[in-house]
Amino acid sequence: MAHTLSATCLAIALADARGTLTLTERIDRWGGTFIAIGDTHGTIEIADDMEAANKRVTDLRNRAAA
């Protein structure tokens, strides 16, 4: 089975490796919140909540370790 890597996966993994990865809670236009997964260049991807953001990062770390 082929393994693929998207540009966002790569950007998150590189930010994590460089120590510049941030998970920032932000308020959306309707007053709810979301988590911006980003680095020094800005937002890479968004997640619905902190649990989903942490899972995304953990999953990428596990893929890199495999």
MOQUIFEN-V794315 format. One record per residue. N is the residue number from 0. RES is the residue in one letter. SS is DSSP state (H for helix, E for strand, L for the rest). OMEGA is omega in degrees with one decimal (none if undefined). D_LAST is the distance of its C-alpha to the last C-alpha in Angstrom with 2 decimals. Layout:
n: <N;N>
res: <RES;RES>
ss: <SS;SS>
omega: <OMEGA;OMEGA>
d_last: <D_LAST;D_LAST>
This chain:
n: <0;1;2;3;4;5;6;7;8;9;10;11;12;13;14;15;16;17;18;19;20;21;22;23;24;25;26;27;28;29;30;31;32;33;34;35;36;37;38;39;40;41;42;43;44;45;46;47;48;49;50;51;52;53;54;55;56;57;58;59;60;61;62;63;64;65>
res: <M;A;H;T;L;S;A;T;C;L;A;I;A;L;A;D;A;R;G;T;L;T;L;T;E;R;I;D;R;W;G;G;T;F;I;A;I;G;D;T;H;G;T;I;E;I;A;D;D;M;E;A;A;N;K;R;V;T;D;L;R;N;R;A;A;A>
ss: <L;L;L;L;L;L;H;H;H;H;H;H;H;H;H;H;H;H;L;L;L;E;E;E;E;E;E;L;L;L;L;L;E;E;E;E;E;E;E;L;L;E;E;E;E;E;E;L;L;H;H;H;H;H;H;H;H;H;H;H;H;H;H;H;H;L>
omega: <-179.8;175.7;179.2;-179.8;179.6;178.2;179.1;175.5;-179.1;-179.1;178.4;-180.0;178.9;177.8;178.1;-179.8;-179.0;-179.0;-178.7;-178.3;177.2;173.8;-172.2;176.4;179.9;179.2;178.8;-174.2;179.4;178.2;175.0;179.1;172.4;179.7;175.6;174.8;-174.2;176.3;-177.3;-179.7;179.4;-178.1;177.4;-174.2;175.8;177.0;-178.4;-178.3;-176.3;178.4;178.9;179.1;178.3;177.8;179.2;-179.4;179.6;178.4;178.0;177.3;179.4;177.1;-179.3;-177.9;-176.3;none>
d_last: <14.16;13.77;11.36;13.59;13.73;17.01;19.10;18.89;15.09;15.40;18.38;16.89;13.82;16.44;18.82;16.42;15.67;19.44;20.47;22.55;20.85;23.50;23.89;27.62;29.71;32.35;35.36;35.76;39.17;39.96;39.41;36.04;32.88;29.45;26.60;26.21;22.73;23.76;24.07;27.12;27.81;28.11;26.53;23.38;23.16;24.87;23.99;26.61;26.16;24.31;22.35;21.02;20.33;18.40;16.35;15.64;14.48;12.42;10.69;10.00;8.79;6.30;5.27;5.55;3.83;0.00>
